Amino acid sequence: MSSTQLPAADEQKEGARDPQDRLRDIRALVAAGERVRGSFATAVYSAATAADPAATEDTLAVLPGNGGMHLYRSLIAWAAPVPGERVLDLGCGSGGATRVAAEIVGVEGEVVGVDPSPEALDLARERTPEDMPVQYVQARGENLAALPDRYFDAAIASLVIDQVADLPRVLSELYRVLRPGGRIGASVWAFDNMQPLNQAVWGALLAVVAQYAPGALAGRASRASIPRERDDIAAFRDAELLTPEEREGQLALVMEDIDEAMAFFDRTAMVMMLPDEGRKAFREALERRLPHALYFPVRFLRSRRPG
């Protein structure tokens, strides 16, 4: 199936309302204790992405990592695509990882970026050169009906699978669209691997979140990072995927002053969920601990479809 033959996703466009209006409603619900999990978590991340579709690529992807780690390039190296292969980028956002994968597979290969956010896909298309072997499809990971069975050699997912509402369904869909032997490379937050140097800072910041947006500290935020929970391992097993290999990494955010620090955090879903007084308290808690180098623990996972 050539790249020009992939059908458009039949999922209707979401988020016709202004993203800031959606975020205001979310702030009220989270402040009242609505837990950020399941379909509500999907709504939160959808609104945050609509409000700032470039956030991940422009903030996290530019941070230095230990051992030369890079958010996108390290993930794609972990999935090990080669020239001529077909790659799926699940939750592609503004297309940062998609374009890196396209550089590797070359004109004989193909990369398909999938995301539910029309705002993110519009930006991804804008940032992707026309001569790259890339196309973008609007769809959720739980429903990749627009994509054919056994089509892709590899799939990548950057900071996505720990945010989806239904991990078993997403993994089952990845199994379906991968050819036998196809690989999966994913990255997730690994806050269960927090270094002692950062625990005090994160503790102070999360205390503010707990006060002003208690519902944010629920769902995946209250669990060990994938795949450390029994249900996560079961999800890979039930999807007939191999138990994932793991590799740990750290991204470093060097913060010299509060304006520089908040320029980063204001673009995170965590701070977007805070009311104005909560954002002020967050800023004050952070400023008391500057200057500081804050490390974000990331876990890379690799699995494959047997065959």
C-alpha distance (Angstrom), angle and dihedral (degrees) to the residues before:
residue distance angle dihedral
M1 . . .
S2 3.80 . .
S3 3.78 123.7 .
T4 3.81 91.6 -106.1
Q5 3.81 91.4 58.5
L6 3.79 99.5 58.9
P7 3.81 107.3 115.4
A8 3.78 121.0 -128.6
A9 3.78 116.8 -102.0
D10 3.80 111.8 -95.9
E11 3.83 92.0 -146.2
Q12 3.79 110.0 118.6
K13 3.76 117.6 -118.3
E14 3.78 113.6 -93.9
G15 3.75 133.7 -154.7
A16 3.79 101.6 44.9
R17 3.80 87.2 160.8
D18 3.78 120.8 85.6
P19 3.85 109.3 -84.6
Q20 3.80 91.9 -129.0
D21 3.80 90.6 55.3
R22 3.79 89.1 51.0
L23 3.80 91.0 49.4
R24 3.81 91.7 50.7
D25 3.81 90.2 55.1
I26 3.80 90.4 46.8
R27 3.81 92.2 51.2
A28 3.78 90.7 54.3
L29 3.80 92.9 49.6
V30 3.82 94.6 45.3
A31 3.80 91.6 47.5
A32 3.81 88.2 52.9
G33 3.81 89.7 54.6
E34 3.80 102.1 -97.4
R35 3.80 103.7 159.6
V36 3.76 118.1 -120.0
R37 3.76 98.2 -129.4
G38 3.78 139.6 101.9
S39 3.79 116.0 5.5
F40 3.80 92.2 -9.9
A41 3.81 90.8 57.1
T42 3.80 87.7 51.7
A43 3.80 89.3 53.1
V44 3.81 91.7 49.0
Y45 3.79 95.0 50.9
S46 3.81 90.9 42.7
A47 3.80 92.1 54.6
A48 3.80 92.9 44.9
T49 3.81 91.2 50.3
A50 3.80 92.2 47.5
A51 3.80 90.2 51.2
D52 3.82 94.1 48.6
P53 3.82 113.2 8.4
A54 3.83 93.1 170.7
A55 3.81 95.8 54.1
T56 3.81 100.4 104.1
E57 3.79 95.8 42.2
D58 3.80 94.4 44.6
T59 3.81 98.1 43.8
L60 3.81 114.6 22.8
A61 3.80 98.4 29.1
V62 3.80 91.9 58.2
L63 3.81 95.5 52.2
P64 3.81 119.0 107.2
G65 3.78 116.9 -116.6
N66 3.77 135.4 -155.8
G67 3.78 115.5 -87.9
G68 3.79 91.4 14.0
M69 3.80 92.0 -60.0
H70 3.81 117.9 170.0
L71 3.78 122.9 -170.2
Y72 3.81 95.3 -126.6
R73 3.80 106.5 20.7
S74 3.81 94.0 48.6
L75 3.80 91.0 49.7
I76 3.78 93.1 50.5
A77 3.79 92.5 45.9
W78 3.82 86.9 52.8
A79 3.83 90.3 54.7
A80 3.85 88.4 46.4
P81 3.82 103.9 -148.4
V82 3.80 116.5 -178.1
P83 3.82 133.3 -157.0
G84 3.79 113.3 -66.1
E85 3.80 97.1 23.2
R86 3.79 128.9 125.6
V87 3.81 115.1 -121.3
L88 3.80 131.1 -170.5
D89 3.82 117.8 -151.9
L90 3.79 105.9 -158.7
G91 3.80 114.0 -155.9
C92 3.78 90.4 7.3
G93 3.80 96.4 176.7
S94 3.80 110.6 -177.2
G95 3.80 90.8 -5.9
G96 3.80 102.2 -105.0
A97 3.80 95.6 137.1
T98 3.80 91.4 35.8
R99 3.78 91.5 61.1
V100 3.80 93.1 46.2
A101 3.81 89.6 53.0
A102 3.80 90.3 48.2
E103 3.80 90.4 54.8
I104 3.80 88.3 57.6
V105 3.82 101.9 43.5
G106 3.80 91.6 44.3
V107 3.78 129.3 -162.9
E108 3.82 92.0 -44.6
G109 3.80 90.1 58.4
E110 3.77 134.2 60.4
V111 3.80 136.9 -137.3
V112 3.79 124.0 -164.0
G113 3.79 117.7 -164.9
V114 3.80 115.5 -156.6
D115 3.79 125.5 -167.2
P116 3.82 135.4 149.8
S117 3.82 93.2 -139.0
P118 3.81 116.0 91.8
E119 3.81 89.2 -165.3
A120 3.80 91.6 56.3
L121 3.79 92.5 46.0
D122 3.79 92.2 50.0
L123 3.81 89.6 53.7
A124 3.83 91.9 44.4
R125 3.80 90.9 54.4
E126 3.80 90.1 47.8
R127 3.80 92.1 51.9
T128 3.82 96.5 43.9
P129 3.81 117.8 88.4
E130 3.80 112.8 -123.2
D131 3.79 92.7 -123.6
M132 3.82 93.8 59.0
P133 3.84 115.7 104.9
V134 3.81 91.1 -118.4
Q135 3.76 137.2 122.9
Y136 3.77 131.1 174.8
V137 3.80 128.7 -138.1
Q138 3.79 127.7 -170.2
A139 3.80 109.2 -130.4
R140 3.77 143.2 116.3
G141 3.78 122.1 -110.0
E142 3.79 89.6 -118.7
N143 3.81 90.6 61.3
L144 3.80 117.7 35.9
A145 3.81 93.8 158.7
A146 3.82 89.8 137.9
L147 3.81 89.3 66.5
P148 3.81 124.8 74.0
D149 3.81 127.9 -119.0
R150 3.81 119.7 -92.8
Y151 3.79 93.1 2.1
F152 3.81 107.0 126.2
D153 3.79 130.1 69.4
A154 3.81 92.5 -159.0
A155 3.79 141.1 6.8
I156 3.79 127.7 -154.9
A157 3.80 129.3 -166.2
S158 3.81 120.2 -175.2
L159 3.84 113.6 -157.6
V160 3.80 90.4 -29.9
I161 3.78 114.8 105.1
D162 3.81 93.1 62.1
Q163 3.81 88.1 58.7
V164 3.80 101.9 47.0
A165 3.79 119.2 107.8
D166 3.82 95.7 -135.5
L167 3.81 113.6 31.4
P168 3.84 95.2 175.6
R169 3.80 90.7 54.8
V170 3.82 92.7 47.5
L171 3.81 91.9 50.3
S172 3.80 90.9 48.0
E173 3.79 89.8 53.1
L174 3.80 91.1 49.1
Y175 3.80 89.5 51.5
R176 3.80 89.8 51.9
V177 3.81 97.1 50.6
L178 3.82 95.5 42.4
R179 3.76 120.6 86.9
P180 3.84 116.6 -124.6
G181 3.79 105.7 -74.1
G182 3.81 91.9 21.6
R183 3.80 116.4 149.0
I184 3.79 133.7 -130.9
G185 3.79 122.3 -153.5
A186 3.80 117.0 -175.0
S187 3.77 137.7 167.4
V188 3.80 125.1 -151.8
W189 3.76 135.8 175.6
A190 3.80 110.3 -92.4
F191 3.78 103.2 -159.7
D192 3.81 88.9 151.5
N193 3.81 83.6 70.2
M194 3.81 96.2 55.2
Q195 3.80 114.8 154.4
P196 3.85 116.0 -124.7
L197 3.81 91.2 -119.9
N198 3.80 89.7 65.8
Q199 3.77 101.7 37.4
A200 3.81 95.3 87.8
V201 3.80 93.4 49.5
W202 3.79 94.4 45.6
G203 3.79 89.6 44.8
A204 3.80 91.6 55.7
L205 3.81 92.5 47.4
L206 3.79 94.3 46.5
A207 3.79 89.8 49.2
V208 3.81 87.4 62.3
V209 3.79 90.8 48.2
A210 3.80 90.2 49.3
Q211 3.81 90.3 53.0
Y212 3.79 99.6 46.1
A213 3.81 103.7 24.4
P214 3.82 106.9 22.2
G215 3.78 93.2 164.4
A216 3.80 89.9 64.7
L217 3.81 90.6 70.9
A218 3.78 94.9 66.8
G219 3.76 138.8 81.5
R220 3.79 112.7 27.7
A221 3.81 90.3 -3.9
S222 3.80 89.3 67.9
R223 3.82 95.8 48.1
A224 3.75 136.3 74.1
S225 3.78 114.0 -90.6
I226 3.79 119.3 -92.4
P227 3.00 124.7 -53.2
R228 3.81 97.7 17.3
E229 3.82 95.5 86.5
R230 3.79 121.8 82.3
D231 3.81 91.3 -125.9
D232 3.81 90.9 56.0
I233 3.79 93.4 55.1
A234 3.79 89.1 46.1
A235 3.81 90.2 52.6
F236 3.81 91.9 56.3
R237 3.79 91.6 44.5
D238 3.81 94.6 47.2
A239 3.81 90.1 49.5
E240 3.84 87.1 54.1
L241 3.80 91.5 -117.8
L242 3.78 122.1 137.2
T243 3.81 119.1 -98.9
P244 3.82 103.6 -90.3
E245 3.77 123.9 -106.5
E246 3.81 114.1 -133.1
R247 3.78 136.5 -141.1
E248 3.80 124.4 178.6
G249 3.79 127.7 -141.3
Q250 3.80 142.8 165.7
L251 3.80 132.1 -140.5
A252 3.81 116.4 -154.9
L253 3.80 124.9 -141.0
V254 3.82 109.2 -169.4
M255 3.82 108.4 -157.6
E256 3.80 117.6 -168.4
D257 3.80 99.1 166.7
I258 3.78 138.7 11.1
D259 3.80 97.4 -107.4
E260 3.80 90.2 54.9
A261 3.80 91.1 47.5
M262 3.80 95.0 47.9
A263 3.80 91.3 47.2
F264 3.80 83.8 66.4
F265 3.81 100.9 39.5
D266 3.81 95.8 43.8
R267 3.80 86.6 67.7
T268 3.82 94.2 56.2
A269 3.80 124.0 96.5
M270 3.81 88.3 -128.7
V271 3.80 93.5 63.8
M272 3.81 93.0 36.2
M273 3.82 86.5 63.1
L274 3.81 92.6 56.9
P275 3.82 122.3 95.2
D276 3.81 117.6 -126.3
E277 3.81 93.4 -91.2
G278 3.80 89.9 48.3
R279 3.79 92.0 51.6
K280 3.82 89.0 50.4
A281 3.82 90.8 51.5
F282 3.82 90.3 46.6
R283 3.79 90.6 52.0
E284 3.82 91.9 49.5
A285 3.80 93.2 47.8
L286 3.79 90.5 50.6
E287 3.81 95.7 44.3
R288 3.82 91.3 56.6
R289 3.80 88.9 61.5
L290 3.79 100.1 47.8
P291 2.94 140.3 153.1
H292 3.78 93.0 45.2
A293 3.80 142.3 140.2
L294 3.78 107.6 -131.0
Y295 3.79 117.8 -160.1
F296 3.80 123.0 -148.8
P297 3.82 111.9 -155.2
V298 3.80 113.6 -139.4
R299 3.79 127.8 -174.5
F300 3.80 121.5 -154.2
L301 3.80 116.4 -151.8
R302 3.79 128.5 -164.5
S303 3.78 126.4 -169.2
R304 3.78 136.4 149.2
R305 3.74 144.6 -158.3
P306 3.80 107.7 -103.7
G307 3.75 116.8 -118.3
